Amino acid sequence: MDGTTYLPFAEVKTGKKGKRTAYLIAVRQKREALRVYAVVAPSAEAALAQVKGLTTDRMDAEVVGALSRDLTRSLGLKSGEMRLV
């Protein structure tokens, strides 16, 4: 895995100006458990870039899903926030 794999839903355009989505980003590291982060960002690419900024060369990151608007609100996630789920 080269860390640049996107699923088809990640290409959805945002309808409203400033709309944010909580993307699920999976981070894999050799001999470690898979970690999934919820990242609130305007696009899947921005969310992936935010996580990749905190990873090392030995880690792979990819978009694996998104949270619903209601679940994002109930978790209290804010714009630009990243949380391990």
Stockholm file with secondary structure:
# STOCKHOLM 1.0

chainA/1-85         MDGTTYLPFAEVKTGKKGKRTAYLIAVRQKREALRVYAVVAPSAEAALAQVKGLTTDRMDAEVVGALSRDLTRSLGLKSGEMRLV
#=GR chainA/1-85 SS CCSCCCCGGGGCCCSSTTCCEEEEEEEEETTSCCEEEEEEESSHHHHHHHHHTTCCTTEEEEEEEECCHHHHHHHTCCTTCEEEC
#=GC SS_cons        CCSCCCCGGGGCCCSSTTCCEEEEEEEEETTSCCEEEEEEESSHHHHHHHHHTTCCTTEEEEEEEECCHHHHHHHTCCTTCEEEC
//
